[in-house]
Amino acid sequence: MKNAGPKTQAFLEISNKYEPACMNWQAPVVWDHAQGAEIWDVDGRHYIDWTSGVLVANVGHAHPHLAEAISRQAQRLLNTFDFPTPERLHLARKVIETTPPHLDKVFFVTTGGEAVDAAMRMAKRATGKYEILAFWGGFHGRSFGPMSLTGLPKIKKNFGPLLPGTILAPYPYCYRCPFDKAHPDCCLFCLDFMDKVVNVESAGSLAGLIVEPYQGTSGFVFPPKGYLKKLEAWARQRQILFVLDEVQSSFGRTGKMWALEHEGLEPDILVLGKGIGSGMPISAVVARGEILSALERGEMSSTTGGNPLSCAASLAVFEIIEKEKLVEKAASNGAFLKEKLLELKDKHKMIGDVRGMGLVYGIEYVKDRTSKEPAPDLVREIVLKCVENGLMVGKLGIHGNVMRVAPPLVITPELVDESVAILGRVLSKI
Ligand SMILES: Cc1ncc(COP(=O)(O)O)c(C=O)c1O
């Protein structure tokens, strides 16, 4: 990458000196400010944003209505702990009115991982059972509860022992099917296999399963259509709770307000995060009242959970999404983006797979299309070149070889065009 600017270099020195290196690798950029789907660094360099932070800034950076709501609330009231506030109650009503009708109670916390942890505790209390089924490649957060449910060895390695009672089964990562089968001929063999895994591994105390509508951290891995509905039916038949982790797939990201709408899913517990505050820390567990009523008063709460500042921000997020028709825009601009990314795939053999919907796509890079050998070093080089040329993008994936394309939902067709052109030029020179 071209030399970083002088202010960037100075800040990176501070980072090296005072911060640990445990955070994710990113291109060496120090963000200064951002607007909509554009970012400027501390040296004034400009970038089009394909990150949304980490799928957080759904309504765009520094949205004036969101900034106004935060500023107004900050001058009124910041924290009440568990005392209700108008902001929290208005938000609770909004969430319940917007999510599927069978979900009628919501509990607010602060991070996605905290919400997943709360959901697990609710599932255990409501069923009186303790085992949870989760998936290979799944990611649900970094604290011990969610980490125990994670199917990514790199994340949990060296932290054991983890929570007992977790059963892991394969997720349909069709581009790299662990059974070397191909959809639809496979007839979703992974579901049959999962059933067998549970039969063998469960001690007879399965409380529920937790699944992502698409696996984010694993490399934006989307299951084939119909898989999630069948998984839900399996959970019903087993009489266990179906917990859907929509921490990153919600608030319009997939071209629907909730990813569950694509297949008409009816989760017992729905977990929300990231886009719900579009930058303000807030997350939520939405569930059927009878599940939440298993908890007694005082059994669950959190210092900053449902704080009025984050709730005011989230209410503004709902208003912006509705007023600016961001869900519809994510669907239409996303279709345009997908078309352009598929054109790049046709042209560049190093792209093995492009997958996604709405405004979330994974571009998986390989050394060879036949062997599908992952190309993580190449992706790093491409990411650095993109950033150098004004496209802010990151990478992830089980093999570290997937470029994440997840711009704020306010991205315009012109910026889509411009950003894909930057990637195209970079790929042509590799
Ligand atoms: C699906 C999913 N669940 C949970 C989490 C954890 O959220 P947080 O980092 O806010 O704890 C993430 C974060 O990336 C996620 O993608």
The ligand as a MOL file (V3000), in Angstrom:
LIG
                    3D

  0  0  0     0  0            999 V3000
M  V30 BEGIN CTAB
M  V30 COUNTS 16 16 0 0 0
M  V30 BEGIN ATOM
M  V30 1 C -24.2910 -13.0920 13.8760 0
M  V30 2 C -23.5830 -12.3890 14.9880 0
M  V30 3 N -23.9530 -12.6190 16.2560 0
M  V30 4 C -23.3510 -12.0160 17.2970 0
M  V30 5 C -22.3200 -11.1250 17.0870 0
M  V30 6 C -21.6400 -10.4730 18.2610 0
M  V30 7 O -21.9580 -9.1230 18.3070 0
M  V30 8 P -21.0880 -8.1170 19.1930 0
M  V30 9 O -19.7510 -7.9910 18.5410 0
M  V30 10 O -21.8860 -6.8350 19.1810 0
M  V30 11 O -21.0110 -8.7190 20.5610 0
M  V30 12 C -21.9080 -10.8390 15.7840 0
M  V30 13 C -20.8070 -9.8930 15.5230 0
M  V30 14 O -20.2120 -9.8310 14.4860 0
M  V30 15 C -22.5530 -11.4930 14.7110 0
M  V30 16 O -22.1910 -11.2690 13.4420 0
M  V30 END ATOM
M  V30 BEGIN BOND
M  V30 1 1 1 2
M  V30 2 1 2 3
M  V30 3 2 2 15
M  V30 4 2 3 4
M  V30 5 1 4 5
M  V30 6 1 5 6
M  V30 7 2 5 12
M  V30 8 1 6 7
M  V30 9 1 7 8
M  V30 10 2 8 9
M  V30 11 1 8 10
M  V30 12 1 8 11
M  V30 13 1 12 13
M  V30 14 1 12 15
M  V30 15 2 13 14
M  V30 16 1 15 16
M  V30 END BOND
M  V30 END CTAB
M  END
